[in-house]
Every structure is written in structure tokens, then in C-alpha cells.
């Protein structure tokens, strides 16, 4: 049985080309992918992730509100006792990456991260591997 990953865009960001490329690459690598689309709220993402019984969540974000949205997403996941790895990707300042990891984001992929690396990252995240910093 293939691992299932939910890919989404949180907040007002409407540019979804990168998220769709990632979703296709993950599907081509054998993952089952649920693409939730743009303009999602953290509540909607967690509800869909629970309903779909996903093994991980991937969030593409370009809007600059990544810290606030990550905190809200993780808070809702905790309230609903839903514990799967969450990977953020997109335009995120390097200075914010450690903070995102500290609050509970599994890892962050920036522009130029290879599809191979992203696929390996999701495999490791789902299997419970630790990130080597």
C-alpha cells in the first residue's frame, strides 16, 4: 500500500504551479497524493488530512505568513490528536527555517530543492527518520 500525502496551499497565496509539480512528482514516485489546492485554511487542511487518513502533509507557501500559518496548523493538529509529519516548501527566508522546525515542522524545502530530494524527504519523514542538520 502506498503512502498517502496531502499537498496544499495555505492562506491567500494563489500561485500553485510548484505545488502541482511536487504533487505529480510524488505520484510518479508511487505515493498516493491528495491535492487540496489553493486558498486553504489550516482547519480545512487538517479536516481533509484526517478524512483522507494521510501519512504526511506538504504545504507550499509563498505569501510570507509561513510562521503564523504553521503555528495555527500545528495547533489544530494537536487539538485533534493528529500527528503526521508536515513539510513546508516555497519562498521561506533561511532565517525562519530553524524557527519552523522548532515549532514542529519536519523540514523546509526552498527554491531549487530537487524533486529527488523532496521524494526522499517525504519517505524519511513518513518512516520516522530524523533530519540531519
C-alpha positions, 0 to 999 in steps of 0.5 A, a space after each residue: 500500500 502506498 503512502 498517502 500525502 496531502 499537498 496544499 496551499 495555505 492562506 491567500 497565496 494563489 500561485 500553485 504551479 510548484 505545488 502541482 509539480 511536487 504533487 505529480 512528482 510524488 505520484 510518479 514516485 508511487 505515493 498516493 497524493 491528495 491535492 487540496 489546492 489553493 486558498 486553504 485554511 489550516 482547519 480545512 487542511 487538517 479536516 481533509 488530512 484526517 478524512 483522507 487518513 494521510 501519512 504526511 502533509 506538504 504545504 507550499 507557501 509563498 505569501 510570507 505568513 509561513 510562521 503564523 500559518 504553521 503555528 495555527 496548523 500545528 495547533 489544530 493538529 494537536 487539538 485533534 490528536 493528529 500527528 503526521 509529519 508536515 513539510 513546508 516548501 516555497 519562498 521561506 527566508 533561511 532565517 525562519 527555517 530553524 524557527 519552523 522546525 522548532 515549532 514542529 515542522 519536519 523540514 523546509 524545502 526552498 527554491 531549487 530543492 530537487 524533486 529527488 530530494 523532496 521524494 526522499 524527504 517525504 519517505 524519511 519523514 513518513 518512516 520516522 527518520 530524523 533530519 540531519 542538520 
